[in-house]
Amino acid sequence: MKSLPAACLRFALASGLLLAAPLRALDFTPQETWRLLEGVRIPVLMFSDPAGKIRYQPPGGWNYSGEGATFALYPPKATGAFMKILLLGHPPGMLEITAMPSADLVKWSQTYLAADANDVKLLAENPSPFMLSRKPSREFVFDYKSSGRRYQTSVAVLDWSDHEHLAVVITALATDFKTVHDNGTSSMFSWSLRKSETAPANPTPAPSPATEAAPAPVAPGPTPIRAVNP
């Protein structure tokens, strides 16, 4: 991919060009299926992509909802916690994630903190906490105060295609963050792409859940979409 000058990158970041793409390819509308492991049915989700089908296993017991460019998950018993996987479009010629200046990505990542975030601290920059389709990611972890409470948010981003990035945003109270972050990040290792020629045309549907839809928890930062029980 041809690289843009740093000044062009900063302009793209500042002007919001890394946004959900109207002409997106990957669709996060979940198709529920399952796999057998030692006789136990384990819920698995499938997402549509031009290259085939994405298989993803969410953390056990987490509520989820998705459509288009956004997929959101909500861990149980963690007030204000959520995880989002976002598809972000970008102009042709954008720098690859591995080549972007850290300072610019830090500034961009902070747009995913709560609107009233204050006393913001960058706790860590983690090189490739996970890989998707052999593509490395970069993660930035922040600590801050919001509504009188201390939260932590991680923002991981990677190249998905020549015109799309994927971002994974995880937010929780500081006391819950490690558990939520570890479970959410671990689930990304279940992500796999099944090429079109081998992907099942009609995945086996999962049994219909008997429980009612769960209300979405109130979370800081960008308003999450509603969650439903898988």
C-alpha positions in Angstrom: 0.0 0.0 0.0 1.3 3.4 -0.9 2.1 5.5 2.2 0.7 9.0 2.7 2.9 11.7 4.2 2.5 12.2 7.9 0.8 15.5 7.4 -1.9 13.8 5.3 -2.3 11.1 7.9 -2.8 13.8 10.6 -5.4 15.5 8.4 -7.3 12.3 7.9 -7.3 11.5 11.6 -8.3 15.0 12.6 -11.0 15.4 10.0 -12.7 12.1 10.9 -11.9 10.2 7.7 -11.4 7.0 9.8 -15.2 6.4 10.1 -17.6 3.6 9.5 -17.6 3.2 5.7 -20.9 3.6 3.8 -19.5 1.1 1.2 -18.4 -1.4 3.8 -17.5 -5.0 2.9 -17.6 -6.9 6.1 -21.1 -7.1 7.6 -21.4 -7.6 11.4 -25.0 -8.8 11.3 -24.5 -12.1 13.2 -25.6 -15.5 11.9 -25.9 -17.8 14.9 -24.6 -21.3 14.6 -22.7 -23.7 16.9 -19.9 -26.2 17.0 -19.5 -29.5 19.0 -16.7 -29.9 21.5 -16.7 -33.2 23.4 -20.4 -33.4 22.9 -21.1 -29.9 24.1 -22.7 -27.3 21.8 -20.7 -24.1 21.8 -22.3 -20.9 20.3 -20.5 -19.5 17.3 -21.2 -16.5 15.2 -20.7 -16.0 11.5 -20.2 -12.7 9.7 -20.3 -12.1 6.0 -17.3 -10.8 4.1 -16.6 -10.7 0.3 -13.7 -13.1 0.9 -15.9 -15.7 2.7 -17.3 -16.1 6.2 -15.8 -14.9 9.4 -16.3 -17.3 12.4 -16.1 -15.8 15.8 -16.8 -17.2 19.3 -17.8 -14.5 21.8 -16.9 -14.9 25.5 -19.2 -17.2 27.3 -22.3 -15.5 28.8 -21.7 -12.1 27.1 -24.7 -10.4 25.5 -24.2 -9.2 21.9 -25.8 -7.3 19.0 -24.5 -6.3 15.6 -25.4 -4.8 12.3 -23.4 -3.4 9.4 -20.2 -1.8 10.6 -20.6 -2.3 14.4 -20.6 -5.4 16.6 -21.0 -4.8 20.4 -20.7 -7.2 23.4 -21.6 -6.7 27.0 -20.1 -8.8 29.8 -22.3 -9.8 32.7 -21.9 -8.4 36.2 -19.7 -5.6 35.0 -21.4 -2.2 35.3 -20.7 0.1 32.3 -18.5 -2.4 30.5 -18.6 -3.1 26.8 -16.6 -4.2 23.9 -17.0 -3.0 20.3 -15.6 -4.2 17.0 -15.8 -1.5 14.4 -15.2 -1.5 10.7 -13.6 1.9 9.7 -13.2 3.1 6.1 -10.3 5.1 5.1 -9.0 6.9 1.9 -6.9 5.0 -0.6 -3.2 5.3 0.1 -3.5 5.6 3.9 -0.5 4.5 5.9 -0.6 0.9 7.2 -1.2 0.6 10.9 2.3 -0.7 11.6 3.7 2.5 10.0 1.5 5.1 11.7 3.1 7.5 14.2 2.1 6.5 17.8 1.3 10.1 18.7 -1.3 10.4 16.0 -2.9 7.0 16.9 -3.0 8.0 20.6 -4.8 11.2 19.7 -7.3 9.4 17.5 -7.8 6.6 20.1 -8.9 9.1 22.7 -12.0 9.9 20.7 -13.4 6.6 22.0 -13.2 7.7 25.6 -16.2 9.2 27.4 -17.1 12.7 26.4 -16.5 14.0 29.9 -13.2 12.1 30.3 -10.7 13.9 32.4 -7.4 13.2 34.1 -6.6 11.0 31.1 -3.4 8.9 31.3 -1.9 6.6 28.6 -1.1 3.4 30.5 0.4 1.3 27.7 1.0 0.8 24.0 0.9 -2.9 23.2 2.3 -4.2 19.9 -0.1 -6.7 18.4 -2.1 -8.1 21.3 -3.8 -10.3 18.7 -3.7 -10.9 14.9 -6.5 -11.3 12.4 -5.8 -13.1 9.1 -2.1 -12.8 10.0 -2.3 -9.0 10.2 -0.9 -7.4 13.4 -2.7 -4.9 15.6 -1.7 -2.0 17.8 -3.3 -1.3 21.1 -3.4 1.8 23.4 -4.8 1.6 27.0 -6.0 4.7 28.8 -7.0 5.4 32.4 -9.4 8.4 33.1 -12.2 9.7 35.2 -15.8 9.9 34.0 -18.9 10.8 36.0 -16.9 10.7 39.1 -15.6 7.1 38.6 -12.4 5.8 37.2 -12.5 3.9 33.9 -10.0 2.3 31.6 -10.4 1.9 27.8 -8.3 0.0 25.3 -8.3 0.8 21.6 -6.8 -1.8 19.3 -6.6 -1.2 15.5 -5.4 -3.1 12.5 -5.5 -3.2 8.7 -8.4 -5.3 7.4 -8.3 -4.4 3.7 -6.8 -1.8 1.4 -9.6 0.6 2.3 -10.7 -0.6 5.8 -9.4 -0.8 9.3 -10.8 -2.8 12.2 -10.9 -1.3 15.7 -11.6 -3.1 18.9 -12.6 -0.9 21.8 -13.0 -2.3 25.4 -14.2 -0.2 28.3 -14.8 -1.0 31.9 -14.4 0.4 35.4 -10.8 0.3 36.4 -11.5 -2.4 39.0 -13.1 -4.7 36.3 -11.0 -3.8 33.3 -8.4 -6.5 33.5 -10.9 -9.3 33.6 -13.1 -7.8 30.9 -10.1 -6.9 28.7 -8.5 -10.4 29.0 -11.7 -12.2 28.1 -12.5 -9.9 25.3 -9.0 -10.0 23.8 -8.8 -13.7 24.2 -12.1 -14.1 22.1 -10.3 -12.4 19.1 -8.2 -15.5 18.8 -11.3 -17.4 17.8 -11.7 -15.2 14.7 -11.1 -17.1 11.5 -11.8 -16.4 7.8 -13.3 -19.3 5.8 -12.7 -18.7 2.1 -15.8 -18.4 -0.1 -15.1 -21.7 -1.9 -15.1 -23.6 1.4 -17.5 -21.6 3.5 -20.8 -23.3 4.3 -23.6 -21.6 2.3 -26.2 -22.2 5.1 -24.6 -22.5 8.6 -26.5 -24.7 11.0 -28.9 -22.4 13.0 -28.5 -22.3 16.7 -31.3 -23.3 19.0 -33.7 -20.4 19.7 -32.9 -18.8 23.1 -35.7 -18.9 25.6 -34.8 -15.8 27.5 -36.0 -12.3 26.8 -33.8 -9.6 25.4 -31.6 -8.0 28.0 -31.4 -4.2 28.4 -28.2 -2.6 27.3 -26.1 -1.3 30.3 -25.3 2.3 30.5 -21.7 2.8 29.3 -19.4 5.8 29.1 -18.2 7.1 25.7 -20.0 6.6 22.4 -23.6 5.2 23.0 -23.5 1.5 22.6 -26.2 -0.4 20.6 -28.6 -2.6 22.4 -27.5 -6.0 23.4 -29.6 -9.2 23.2 -29.0 -12.6 24.8 -27.2 -15.0 22.4 
